[in-house]
Amino acid sequence: MKFKLSDEFKSKYKKQNVRIKRAIDRTLSVFAGDASDLSLHSKLLKSPYEGLIGIKIDHKTNDYRAIYEEIEERDEKYAKFRIFGTHDELFNVGKNEKKKTTAKRQKSPRLVKKRGSKRR
């Protein structure tokens, strides 16, 4: 299947290390050959990416995913890749922030040493 990359995708791609770039290149090559290839682990996404499709970026990168939408223009169908990132970056943004702040609050009382107290 033909595909295009969004500006956001291209910008983030440029900032990645060589290992991630190669994994993305391999995945896009497989996608171009057969968008329904089982190694891509394609699935229709729910909120916050309702109506978009997610694929796994190469098994060697562990946890990276790419998100695209199928577009039809003038009898031509292609995929437009919107964004990629780790599963946590894409799906758990708000949840991770809550966990971090909760963890800090729980640890801080233990880290503070009371004046005049002796440790045994």
Secondary structure, DSSP 8 states (H G I E B T S, - for coil): --EEE-HHHHHHHHTS-HHHHHHHHHHHHHHHH-TT-GGG--EE--TTSTT-EEEE--GGGSSEEEEEEEEEETTEEEEEEEEEEEHHHHH-HHHHHHHHHHHHHHHHHHHS--TT----
